[in-house]
Amino acid sequence: MTKKEPLTLEGKNKIQSELDQLVKVDREEIKVKIQEARELGDLKENAEYHAAKEKQGHIEGRILQLQGILSNCEIIEFNKNNVPSNIVFGATVTLFDPEKDSTTSYKIVGHEESNKSEGKISYKSPLAKALLGKEEGDTVIVHAPKGEIEYEVEKVEYK
């Protein structure tokens, strides 16, 4: 049996929204474009037809990928009564970097929903692996490709 991948409720909703857009809107639009291109005549030399068929392939591939993610995920969420004090999946962690004298926040999320520019890191990343199980006030050493980086955990939240 395959191990289910963790996903936040927010991540699941975002993936479901993209899937709905692809199935209900994009798939239907591309069907119309293919039909219109067919009506132009000779399919061997019809660039519009070939471009539409290629786009249809991309859409169908992405639909299958998203359906696979949703069928193999486990939603992890916390209510206000069962919030852990240590860092686990779904935590938003504020870190202080003494070397740079700066503060950064990251939310530990599933691999499929990670996006560093949005402050969401995969639970599989070196930083998240170093943070899991720690608490506020702990010092964390991350073994990164460019060397060891030290952080201090300032705050742990579950939003």
C-alpha positions, 0 to 999 in steps of 0.5 A, a space after each residue: 500500500 502506498 503511503 499517503 502524502 500529507 496536504 494542508 486543507 488550504 493546499 487541497 482546496 487550491 489543487 481542487 480549484 485548479 482541477 475544477 478550472 481545467 475540467 470545467 473550463 479549459 477542457 471545454 474551451 480546447 474542444 471548441 478550438 479543436 472543432 473550429 480548427 477541423 472545420 478549416 480543412 486539411 489537418 496535415 497542414 493545419 497549425 491551429 489544429 496541431 497547437 490545439 491538440 498539443 494544448 489538449 494533451 497538456 491539459 489532460 496530463 495536468 488533470 491526471 496529475 492533479 487527480 493522482 495527488 488528490 487521490 493519494 493525499 491525507 489532509 492534516 489540520 488542527 483545531 484550536 483544542 489540539 494544537 501541539 507545542 512543538 513543530 509538526 506538519 502544518 506549523 507556521 514557524 518564525 525563525 531568527 537568523 543571527 548571522 544575517 540578523 533577520 527574521 523569516 516565517 515559513 509554513 511546513 506543507 506538503 511537497 505538492 503545495 510548497 512554494 518558497 516565494 509564498 513562504 511554504 516549504 515542503 516537509 521533505 526539505 532540509 530546513 523542515 526536517 531540521 525544524 520538526 519536533 523543535 519548540 519555541 526558543 530552540 536553536 536549529 542547525 540546518 545542513 544545507 548544500 552551502 554549509 550549516 545554517 543556524 536559526 533560532 525558533 522565535 514563534 510556532 503558530 498553527 493558522 
